[in-house]
Amino acid sequence: MKRFIDLVASLVLLVLLSPLLVIVGVCVLITMGWPVFFMQRRPGRGGKIFALLKFRTMSGAKDSEGNLLPDAQRLGRLGSFLRRSSLDELPELINVIRGEMSLVGPRPLLPEYLPLYNEHQARRHEIRPGITGWAQVKGRNALSWPEKFDLDVWYVDNQSLPLDLKIMWMTIGQVLRTSEVSESGQATMSRFTGNQ
């Protein structure tokens, strides 16, 4: 049932939001150039790697030695707005249609984190990752890594259709508040370096 809802809802949302997707894509193209989309390897269910699709939010600006500038300097006004509004996440609907993601589930993180999880935290990969999740509506990137992982595993153990509907409703409020997008004092969330 969850997969059926994911598929139908994602197809409907893609159709309804197609004008917005075009507008965002054109804005990204004008301000940051090609490519419009950002693809990154992420682990899905069972740790299987897939290509996550998002709108690009950072420029490719480099210093005099050819090194990429820090995230805060490459994240312009448009990129910051896309992240605050979560509009950069909309292309992930394609990942849902392809069966790599779900509308609701633990957020897919970086592959290099896989060997850093303890046995409890690794359980977040027992299900498909989601565009939104329990950790996102409970604090998003304002939470510490252990707090987010505990919430992810709680969702794995308690997932249900009513809970998914509640999370999606709470996500709308989270997006409208455009808060807790990044960690305090950071342009983005700090990297997970393992458990102390």
DRENMAR-209884 format. One line per 3 residues: number of its first residue (from 1); their letters; for each residue x, y, z of N, C-alpha, C. Coordinates in Angstrom, 2 decimals. Layout:
BEGIN
NUM> a> X:Y:Z:X:Y:Z:X:Y:Z ~ ...;
***
This chain:
BEGIN
1> mkr> 0.83:-1.20:0.00:0.00:0.00:0.00:0.87:1.26:0.00 ~ 1.94:1.23:0.80:2.83:2.40:0.88:3.45:2.70:-0.48 ~ 3.90:1.65:-1.16:4.52:1.84:-2.48:3.49:2.36:-3.49;
4> fid> 2.27:1.85:-3.43:1.22:2.30:-4.34:0.94:3.79:-4.13 ~ 0.81:4.19:-2.87:0.55:5.60:-2.55:1.71:6.47:-3.00 ~ 2.93:6.00:-2.76:4.12:6.75:-3.19:4.08:7.00:-4.70;
7> lva> 3.79:5.95:-5.45:3.82:6.04:-6.90:2.73:6.97:-7.43 ~ 1.51:6.78:-6.97:0.39:7.61:-7.45:0.57:9.06:-7.04 ~ 0.91:9.29:-5.77:1.06:10.66:-5.26:2.20:11.38:-5.96;
10> slv> 3.30:10.70:-6.22:4.45:11.32:-6.88:4.12:11.71:-8.32 ~ 3.41:10.84:-9.03:3.01:11.14:-10.40:2.09:12.35:-10.45 ~ 1.12:12.39:-9.53:0.19:13.51:-9.47:0.93:14.81:-9.13;
13> llv> 1.82:14.74:-8.14:2.57:15.93:-7.74:3.47:16.44:-8.85 ~ 4.10:15.53:-9.59:4.96:15.95:-10.71:4.16:16.71:-11.76 ~ 2.97:16.22:-12.05:2.11:16.89:-13.04:1.67:18.26:-12.52;
16> lls> 1.18:18.30:-11.29:0.68:19.55:-10.72:1.79:20.59:-10.53 ~ 2.97:20.12:-10.18:4.07:21.04:-9.88:4.99:21.31:-11.08 ~ 4.66:20.74:-12.24:5.53:20.89:-13.41:5.81:22.36:-13.76;
19> pll> 4.81:23.28:-13.69:5.15:24.69:-13.98:6.17:25.25:-12.99 ~ 6.04:24.88:-11.71:6.99:25.35:-10.70:8.37:24.76:-10.94 ~ 8.42:23.50:-11.33:9.71:22.84:-11.62:10.42:23.56:-12.77;
22> viv> 9.67:23.93:-13.79:10.25:24.65:-14.93:10.79:26.01:-14.50 ~ 10.01:26.72:-13.70:10.42:28.05:-13.24:11.70:27.97:-12.41 ~ 11.73:27.02:-11.47:12.92:26.86:-10.64:14.12:26.48:-11.49;
25> gvc> 13.91:25.57:-12.44:15.00:25.15:-13.31:15.58:26.30:-14.12 ~ 14.71:27.16:-14.64:15.16:28.32:-15.42:15.94:29.29:-14.52 ~ 15.45:29.51:-13.31:16.15:30.40:-12.37:17.54:29.88:-12.03;
28> vli> 17.63:28.58:-11.81:18.93:27.97:-11.51:19.86:28.12:-12.71 ~ 19.34:27.89:-13.90:20.14:28.00:-15.12:20.68:29.42:-15.31 ~ 19.84:30.42:-15.05:20.23:31.81:-15.24:21.27:32.24:-14.21;
31> tmg> 21.07:31.85:-12.96:21.95:32.32:-11.89:23.22:31.49:-11.69 ~ 23.12:30.18:-11.95:24.27:29.31:-11.68:24.78:28.56:-12.90 ~ 24.04:28.62:-13.99:24.47:27.93:-15.20:24.14:26.45:-15.17;
34> wpv> 24.68:25.76:-16.15:24.45:24.32:-16.30:25.45:23.55:-15.45 ~ 25.10:22.43:-14.85:23.81:21.74:-14.92:22.80:22.32:-13.93 ~ 21.54:22.12:-14.24:20.46:22.60:-13.37:20.26:21.65:-12.20;
37> ffm> 20.46:20.36:-12.47:20.25:19.35:-11.43:21.58:18.94:-10.80 ~ 21.47:18.51:-9.56:22.61:18.03:-8.80:22.36:16.56:-8.50 ~ 23.27:15.70:-8.92:23.12:14.27:-8.67:24.22:13.83:-7.72;
40> qrr> 23.83:13.06:-6.72:24.80:12.59:-5.74:24.47:11.17:-5.33 ~ 25.51:10.36:-5.15:25.33:8.98:-4.73:24.86:8.94:-3.28 ~ 23.76:8.21:-3.03:23.24:8.07:-1.68:22.83:6.62:-1.44;
43> pgr> 22.95:6.13:-0.22:22.51:4.76:0.07:21.00:4.70:0.32 ~ 20.37:3.73:-0.28:18.93:3.53:-0.08:18.66:2.33:0.80 ~ 17.57:1.65:0.52:17.18:0.48:1.32:18.27:-0.59:1.23;
46> ggk> 18.66:-1.10:2.39:19.72:-2.11:2.43:21.09:-1.56:2.12 ~ 21.22:-0.22:2.07:22.51:0.39:1.76:22.84:0.43:0.28 ~ 21.87:0.01:-0.58:22.11:0.02:-2.02:22.21:1.46:-2.53;
49> ifa> 23.26:1.74:-3.29:23.54:3.09:-3.75:22.67:3.47:-4.95 ~ 22.14:4.69:-4.92:21.39:5.21:-6.06:21.77:6.67:-6.26 ~ 21.34:7.26:-7.37:21.67:8.65:-7.70:20.52:9.55:-7.25;
52> llk> 20.74:10.32:-6.19:19.74:11.26:-5.70:19.70:12.48:-6.60 ~ 18.51:12.92:-6.95:18.33:14.04:-7.88:17.75:15.25:-7.14 ~ 18.45:16.40:-7.22:17.98:17.63:-6.59:18.26:18.80:-7.53;
55> frt> 17.62:19.93:-7.26:18.01:21.15:-7.96:19.33:21.63:-7.38 ~ 20.18:22.12:-8.23:21.47:22.63:-7.80:21.27:23.90:-6.96 ~ 22.00:24.01:-5.84:21.87:25.17:-4.97:23.19:25.91:-4.76;
58> msg> 24.29:25.35:-5.25:25.60:25.98:-5.06:26.29:26.22:-6.40 ~ 26.99:27.31:-6.49:27.77:27.61:-7.69:29.06:26.79:-7.67 ~ 29.76:26.80:-8.77:31.03:26.08:-8.84:32.22:27.01:-8.63;
61> akd> 32.01:28.11:-7.89:33.07:29.11:-7.68:34.30:28.50:-7.01 ~ 35.48:28.85:-7.54:36.74:28.31:-7.02:37.70:29.44:-6.67 ~ 38.68:29.13:-5.83:39.69:30.12:-5.46:40.78:30.17:-6.53;
64> seg> 41.81:30.97:-6.29:42.87:31.16:-7.29:43.66:29.89:-7.57 ~ 43.58:28.91:-6.65:44.31:27.65:-6.83:43.42:26.55:-7.43 ~ 42.20:26.91:-7.76:41.31:25.95:-8.40:40.51:25.10:-7.45;
67> nll> 40.53:25.44:-6.15:39.77:24.68:-5.16:38.39:25.32:-4.96 ~ 37.38:24.48:-4.77:36.05:25.00:-4.53:36.03:25.86:-3.27 ~ 35.32:26.98:-3.33:35.17:27.84:-2.17:34.31:27.16:-1.11;
70> pda> 34.37:27.59:0.14:33.52:27.00:1.19:32.04:27.09:0.82 ~ 31.25:26.15:1.36:29.82:26.09:1.07:29.13:27.44:1.24 ~ 29.45:28.14:2.33:28.77:29.41:2.63:28.98:30.44:1.53;
73> qrl> 30.13:30.38:0.84:30.43:31.34:-0.21:29.82:30.92:-1.54 ~ 29.56:29.64:-1.70:28.98:29.16:-2.96:27.46:29.09:-2.93 ~ 26.89:29.23:-1.73:25.44:29.19:-1.56:24.89:30.60:-1.68;
76> grl> 24.45:30.96:-2.88:23.94:32.30:-3.13:22.52:32.48:-2.61 ~ 21.93:33.63:-2.96:20.58:33.93:-2.48:19.55:32.92:-2.99 ~ 19.67:32.57:-4.28:18.71:31.61:-4.83:18.89:30.25:-4.16;
79> gsf> 20.13:29.80:-4.03:20.38:28.51:-3.40:19.88:28.47:-1.97 ~ 20.09:29.56:-1.25:19.62:29.64:0.14:18.09:29.58:0.19 ~ 17.44:30.28:-0.74:15.97:30.26:-0.78:15.46:28.87:-1.12;
82> lrr> 16.08:28.21:-2.08:15.64:26.87:-2.47:15.75:25.89:-1.31 ~ 16.81:26.03:-0.52:16.97:25.15:0.64:15.98:25.47:1.74 ~ 15.79:26.75:2.03:14.84:27.14:3.08:13.43:26.67:2.75;
85> ssl> 13.07:26.78:1.47:11.72:26.41:1.03:11.60:24.93:0.68 ~ 12.74:24.23:0.65:12.80:22.81:0.27:12.43:22.57:-1.19 ~ 12.42:23.62:-2.00:12.11:23.45:-3.42:13.21:22.65:-4.14;
88> del> 14.41:22.67:-3.59:15.50:21.91:-4.21:15.26:20.40:-4.14 ~ 14.34:19.98:-3.25:14.06:18.56:-3.07:13.04:18.00:-4.07 ~ 12.34:18.88:-4.78:11.24:18.41:-5.63:11.63:17.36:-6.67;
91> pel> 12.82:17.45:-7.30:13.17:16.42:-8.28:13.28:15.01:-7.69 ~ 13.34:14.91:-6.36:13.40:13.59:-5.73:12.12:12.80:-5.95 ~ 11.07:13.46:-6.41:9.85:12.74:-6.78:10.15:11.70:-7.86;
94> inv> 11.13:12.00:-8.71:11.54:11.03:-9.74:12.17:9.81:-9.09 ~ 12.96:10.03:-8.03:13.54:8.90:-7.29:12.45:8.04:-6.66 ~ 11.37:8.67:-6.21:10.25:7.93:-5.63:9.58:7.07:-6.70;
97> irg> 9.33:7.66:-7.86:8.70:6.92:-8.95:9.56:5.73:-9.38 ~ 10.86:5.91:-9.35:11.77:4.83:-9.74:11.91:3.76:-8.66 ~ 11.31:3.98:-7.50:11.36:2.98:-6.44:12.58:3.06:-5.56;
100> ems> 13.37:4.11:-5.72:14.60:4.26:-4.92:14.32:4.96:-3.59 ~ 13.23:5.73:-3.55:12.87:6.47:-2.35:11.37:6.34:-2.09 ~ 10.96:6.83:-0.93:9.55:6.92:-0.57:9.26:8.38:-0.26;
103> lvg> 7.99:8.73:-0.21:7.65:10.10:0.19:8.07:10.36:1.62 ~ 7.92:9.35:2.48:8.26:9.48:3.90:9.23:8.37:4.30 ~ 10.28:8.74:4.99:11.27:7.78:5.46:12.52:8.52:5.93;
106> prp> 13.49:7.83:6.45:14.74:8.48:6.86:15.42:9.14:5.66 ~ 15.94:10.33:5.85:16.61:11.02:4.75:17.85:10.25:4.31 ~ 18.09:10.12:2.99:19.29:9.43:2.52:20.52:10.30:2.73;
109> llp> 21.52:9.77:3.39:22.73:10.53:3.70:23.87:10.09:2.80 ~ 25.10:10.40:3.16:26.25:10.12:2.30:26.73:8.68:2.46 ~ 27.23:8.08:1.38:27.71:6.69:1.45:28.85:6.50:2.44;
112> eyl> 29.68:7.54:2.61:30.82:7.39:3.53:30.40:7.28:4.99 ~ 29.13:7.54:5.28:28.65:7.38:6.65:28.34:5.93:7.00 ~ 28.15:5.09:5.98:27.70:3.71:6.20:28.55:2.95:7.23;
115> ply> 29.90:2.98:7.13:30.68:2.23:8.12:30.76:2.91:9.48 ~ 30.22:4.12:9.61:30.31:4.87:10.87:29.12:4.64:11.79 ~ 28.02:4.07:11.25:26.84:3.83:12.07:27.09:2.68:13.05;
118> neh> 26.49:2.79:14.23:26.46:1.61:15.10:25.30:0.73:14.66 ~ 25.14:-0.42:15.30:24.13:-1.38:14.86:22.72:-0.79:14.92 ~ 22.44:-0.02:15.94:21.12:0.62:16.09:20.88:1.62:14.97;
121> qar> 21.85:2.50:14.71:21.69:3.55:13.70:21.57:2.98:12.30 ~ 22.24:1.86:12.04:22.20:1.25:10.70:20.82:0.74:10.34 ~ 19.94:0.60:11.33:18.58:0.12:11.06:17.78:1.11:10.23;
124> rhe> 18.24:2.35:10.11:17.55:3.34:9.29:17.51:2.91:7.83 ~ 18.37:1.96:7.45:18.41:1.49:6.06:17.55:0.24:5.83 ~ 16.73:-0.11:6.80:15.85:-1.27:6.62:14.68:-0.94:5.70;
127> irp> 14.42:0.34:5.48:13.33:0.77:4.61:13.85:1.79:3.59 ~ 13.02:2.13:2.60:13.42:3.13:1.62:13.58:4.50:2.30 ~ 14.57:5.27:1.89:14.71:6.63:2.41:13.58:7.51:1.89;
130> git> 13.34:8.65:2.55:12.22:9.50:2.17:12.60:10.92:1.82 ~ 11.69:11.58:1.12:11.86:13.01:0.83:11.71:13.80:2.13 ~ 10.79:13.35:2.98:10.66:13.92:4.31:10.58:12.77:5.30;
133> gwa> 10.73:13.09:6.57:10.72:12.02:7.57:10.44:12.54:8.96 ~ 10.39:11.61:9.92:10.08:11.94:11.30:11.12:12.90:11.89 ~ 12.39:12.68:11.57:13.44:13.56:12.07:13.32:14.96:11.48;
136> qvk> 12.86:15.06:10.22:12.74:16.36:9.56:11.66:17.22:10.23 ~ 10.56:16.62:10.62:9.48:17.40:11.23:9.67:17.58:12.73 ~ 10.67:16.89:13.28:10.96:17.00:14.71:12.18:17.87:15.01;
139> grn> 12.69:18.56:13.99:13.82:19.43:14.26:14.77:19.60:13.10 ~ 14.63:18.75:12.08:15.42:18.89:10.87:16.91:18.96:11.20 ~ 17.64:19.91:10.65:19.08:19.98:10.87:19.49:20.69:12.16;
142> als> 18.50:21.10:12.96:18.81:21.68:14.27:19.10:20.58:15.29 ~ 18.80:19.32:14.93:19.05:18.18:15.80:20.49:17.70:15.67 ~ 20.97:17.04:16.70:22.29:16.40:16.61:22.15:15.12:15.79;
145> wpe> 23.26:14.59:15.32:23.21:13.35:14.55:22.58:12.20:15.35 ~ 23.00:11.96:16.61:22.37:10.85:17.36:20.87:11.03:17.52 ~ 20.42:12.27:17.73:18.98:12.52:17.87:18.25:12.18:16.57;
148> kfd> 18.82:12.58:15.45:18.18:12.29:14.16:18.12:10.78:13.91 ~ 19.20:10.09:14.21:19.22:8.65:13.97:18.22:7.93:14.86 ~ 18.07:8.36:16.12:17.08:7.75:17.01:15.67:7.94:16.47;
151> ldv> 15.39:9.13:15.94:14.07:9.39:15.36:13.85:8.57:14.10 ~ 14.89:8.39:13.29:14.79:7.56:12.09:14.42:6.12:12.44 ~ 15.11:5.57:13.44:14.86:4.19:13.83:13.48:4.05:14.48;
154> wyv> 13.06:5.08:15.22:11.71:5.06:15.78:10.69:4.97:14.66 ~ 10.92:5.70:13.57:9.99:5.64:12.45:9.99:4.25:11.81 ~ 11.16:3.65:11.66:11.25:2.30:11.10:10.36:1.34:11.88;
157> dnq> 10.37:1.47:13.20:9.60:0.56:14.06:8.12:0.92:14.16 ~ 7.75:2.14:13.80:6.37:2.59:14.02:5.68:3.10:12.76 ~ 6.24:2.85:11.59:5.67:3.39:10.36:4.26:2.86:10.13;
160> slp> 3.41:3.76:9.64:2.02:3.42:9.33:1.48:4.51:8.42 ~ 0.36:4.25:7.79:-0.26:5.24:6.91:-0.67:6.49:7.69 ~ -1.32:6.35:8.85:-1.66:7.57:9.61:-0.43:8.39:10.00;
163> ldl> 0.65:7.71:10.38:1.87:8.44:10.74:2.45:9.14:9.52 ~ 2.44:8.48:8.37:2.94:9.12:7.14:2.13:10.37:6.80 ~ 0.82:10.28:6.93:-0.04:11.44:6.65:0.26:12.58:7.64;
166> kim> 0.48:12.22:8.89:0.81:13.23:9.90:2.13:13.91:9.56 ~ 3.13:13.12:9.15:4.44:13.68:8.81:4.34:14.59:7.60 ~ 3.57:14.19:6.60:3.43:15.03:5.41:2.72:16.33:5.74;
169> wmt> 1.72:16.27:6.64:1.03:17.50:7.06:1.99:18.40:7.84 ~ 2.78:17.81:8.74:3.75:18.58:9.52:4.85:19.16:8.63 ~ 5.16:18.46:7.54:6.19:18.93:6.61:5.77:20.25:5.97;
172> igq> 4.49:20.37:5.65:3.99:21.61:5.05:4.26:22.79:5.99 ~ 3.98:22.61:7.27:4.25:23.66:8.24:5.73:23.94:8.38 ~ 6.54:22.88:8.33:8.00:23.03:8.43:8.53:23.85:7.26;
175> vlr> 8.03:23.57:6.08:8.47:24.28:4.87:8.05:25.75:4.93 ~ 6.83:25.99:5.37:6.33:27.37:5.44:7.11:28.19:6.46 ~ 7.59:27.54:7.53:8.38:28.27:8.53:9.81:28.51:8.04;
178> tse> 10.26:27.70:7.08:11.63:27.78:6.52:12.67:27.88:7.63 ~ 12.47:27.12:8.70:13.42:27.14:9.81:14.13:25.81:9.93 ~ 15.20:25.79:10.72:15.96:24.58:11.05:16.51:23.91:9.80;
181> vse> 16.83:24.73:8.77:17.37:24.18:7.53:18.82:23.77:7.70 ~ 19.58:24.55:8.48:20.98:24.25:8.69:21.31:24.29:10.16 ~ 22.41:23.70:10.49:22.87:23.69:11.87:23.26:25.10:12.28;
184> sgq> 23.09:25.45:13.55:23.42:26.78:14.04:24.87:27.13:13.72 ~ 25.06:28.28:13.05:26.40:28.74:12.72:26.99:28.10:11.48 ~ 26.20:27.27:10.77:26.69:26.56:9.59:25.82:26.89:8.38;
187> atm> 26.46:26.89:7.19:25.68:27.08:5.97:24.91:25.81:5.63 ~ 25.48:24.67:6.02:24.84:23.38:5.82:25.03:22.57:7.10 ~ 24.53:21.34:7.11:24.69:20.48:8.28:26.12:20.00:8.35;
190> srf> 26.70:19.97:9.56:28.06:19.46:9.72:28.10:17.98:9.37 ~ 29.26:17.47:9.02:29.41:16.09:8.62:29.36:15.16:9.83 ~ 28.83:13.96:9.59:28.81:12.93:10.63:30.17:12.26:10.62;
193> tgn> 30.84:12.25:11.78:32.19:11.67:11.85:32.25:10.43:12.71 ~ 31.10:9.89:13.06:31.07:8.68:13.86:30.63:8.93:15.28 ~ 30.45:7.86:16.02:30.01:7.94:17.40:31.20:8.03:18.34;
196> q> 31.08:8.90:19.32:32.16:9.08:20.29:32.15:7.93:21.31;
***
